């Protein structure tokens, strides 16, 4: 039987215990499995409800409702159709365990002394008692056809309780963490094998390529993500097709197993590929080598996806080579719009060593050949996409509007940009050519 431990408090449900208590529920689950424990139920969801010891802004009403719910506990529900038992118990002993560090020095609500300053060892023993209490509630709700081996259940829990020491909790945390990691890797590998054995129809045009790291990328290296955009542009031009998904995400980690573990999609519109790049290798390299390292990681990740899903590797390699030739520091067209007479182009150029790009505007009069081009400014590379959301072009005016819900992000900036076509084309400082 699977054992799920679910902490519950005001406005929050889920997660796990902290520190050396993190995997105690998984240890209980494994020990029950070893003991030959029998049950007609496949899962037990034990929720431990605790009270917050500090005020949080805007939660007064929620807190009152939660307190009313808390006072009704314990609660239990038998989902016999899906073979799941739900039990929720009061667990005030864990209130301090879940205090967020940022709230530790704030004024707290008073609580009984018996629930204060409890060690991990004592909390682990209390948790065992909660499982025993849950079994007593389960026993009271059993029907003739239900099976739950209460004798083995209590024997296993008592045995675990006697083992609990600080040393046991540390060792168990280390061992269970390794087991859970291996389980996640095995699950990911199984999923990858399943992908490899399929031959799905490639019927969806690619829309996006993104990279993510298992380490924090310094802001001055954010510009390297732009290689993903360069590769994407080339793949779109080549009409690169995928089976049902259209977003390709590349997980970059220091070890292949870590990248694979994190590369399981939860929706069918995107997929993952794995690539290896160590943090120190990237950070210690000079800029030209850093650029090569990122491009190689994108290549590795995309080829990983291609290998699993039988995609066109030739187009991927061509796109990578073309992105390399273009270069991540080259000015590229970000967005363009035109009508029969007027064309408007926004282009951007990365500033090496900064988390910003230069922004250039260009207006072209296709009838007269007049061109005006100027530097509009420079901005954070992640803000540009939202700022220049939509473009409307007429012969007299160009209007640029941000995407929805950008007010706070663009605070202090010109949200809607309007350009007078004739005025810009007549500005001597902006004129590039004038065939008139």
Buried (B, 14 or more C-beta within 10 A) or exposed (E): BBBBBBBBBBEEEEEBBBEBBBBBBBBBBBBBEEBEBEBEBEBBBBBBBBBBBBBBEEBEEEBEEBEEBBEEBBBBEBEEEEEBBBBBBBBBBBBBBBBEEEBEEEEBEEBEEEBEEBEBBEBBBBBBEBBBBBBEBBEEEEEEEBEBBBEBBBEBBEEBBEEBEEEBBEEBBEEBEEBEEEEBBEEBEEBBEEBEEEEEEBEBEBBBBBBBBBBEBEEBBBBBBBBBBBBBBBBBEBEBBBBEBBBBBBBBBBEBBBBBBBBBEEEEEBBBBBBBBBBEEBEEBEBEEBBEBBBBBBBBBBBBBBBBBBBBEEBBBBBBBBBBEBBBBEBBEBBBBEEEBBBBBBBBBBBEEBBBBBBBBBBBBEEEEBBBBBEBEBBBBEBBEBBBEEBEBEEEBBBBBBEEEBEEBBEEEEBEBEBEBEEBBEEEEBBEEBEE
